[in-house]
């Protein structure tokens, strides 16, 4: 972990401490702990499995897309990349650290940079596209109830939906414009050379240009195989809904009734959309404040704080701890034998299997 990530982790811990202090202040913690204790074990176990499933689904999407490019790497390796991405996304502002670290480990273990870049970009676009599609659907079909639940935070929801939509458009433009991507790659190298971070090298420049060409070839492959993209979109939709459903499992596990699954899931989705692009590690603090406002009419009394502690504890902190252990294992584990590295370093398979 570099110095920047250490600073981000420190900021995350500081914000976590402030958040915990704010949560506990003014609450009858005895009642809160009693409400947490009312959680039925079966529902809690289902929620834990759902949280792990949420991260694991990204690994499954990685596996599906890479195998479309004729890589034979095993599923556990792609699950590892998913958890590494979750950890570094969780400790960096706007979740910016996840994909660079995933790219680093993919390249380290034999995946071509051009292929890895395309898969990561495709997953990012699909992830944001699904989130935007859900957000627009909620806005059209659930707007008035949503405004009543979110109150003053409805404007943060509008902002989050706008920023995610803008990012989808930007990423799509980069993907389908080879000149733009090549310009970004070569231009980035020139900037780094201007700041003397890199030394001038014709060989490196040529390799970057070749990588950009290979990137475009992989993009064309996916554009010509729309069925694969459709499957990835479906898998991502299931992934997104799973983390929203987790909150409903907590709701039912506490023996509560009165709100249906769609309402609880829509509210959790609106929180994710609102905070997803905010420049805070793990969207710390604002997520908890939005949760207490959005679910004030769903979880009565001490159940509100209790449900927030359990939900946030499972869908972020527990996953962050598990992901940190996976990231540490990746960092300190011995390198794979070269034969295995070369085995997964395959070319792009152009025929649809």
C-alpha angles and dihedrals in degrees: 000000000000128000093264092055091047090054090048090050089051091051089049092053091047092050090045090055091050091047094051090048091051092047095051096042112099095007129116094237092190089061091043093053090045090053090048089050090055090069109121111237094228093055091043091052090049090051092051091050090048091053092052090044090055094061094036091057090066088057090051090052089049090051093049095050096043092049087052084061090050099257114148099198114140124257094245089062091056091046086055091054090051094054092044088053092049092052097050092041089052095054099041130073114264088002090279098145101062104076097043089056091046089051090049094054093041091053091043091056097049108275115136111251092229093053093044091049092052094047093047091047091047092050091048093050093046092046092052093041092054091047091050092047091052090045094052091046091053091046093053100039103027105029102120096045089044092054089051093051098042098040110178091003092070088090090055087054091053090049093049092049091049094048093048091049091050091050092051090053091048094048092047090052091053092047098051097037110075092181091053093049093045090048091052092049096046093038091051090053091051091051092050090048089049090056089044092241088125130032120232111271127167090194093056092046090052091050090051091051090049090048090052090052091049089048090056091049090054090047090053089050092058093042088055092049102054092162090068091051090048090053090049090050091051092049090049092049090054089048093052094046091050094064090047090050090053090073090054090053089055090048093053092040090061089056094248127148138179101077122077127227094255093057094048092046094046091053092050090048091051091053092051092049093048097050101030096096099035115122095240126109105256089351083274118193099003091066091056093046092050091047093055091049097043096046099038089105094043105047112044124218117322090001089076096063091036093053091047092052092049096041096045090040091057104036095044120008098040091045090046091055093047090046091048090056091049091048091049091050090051091050098048101030116108117259118267117256112271091243090062092045091052091046092061092041096090133155125250113281107218100191122086107241 
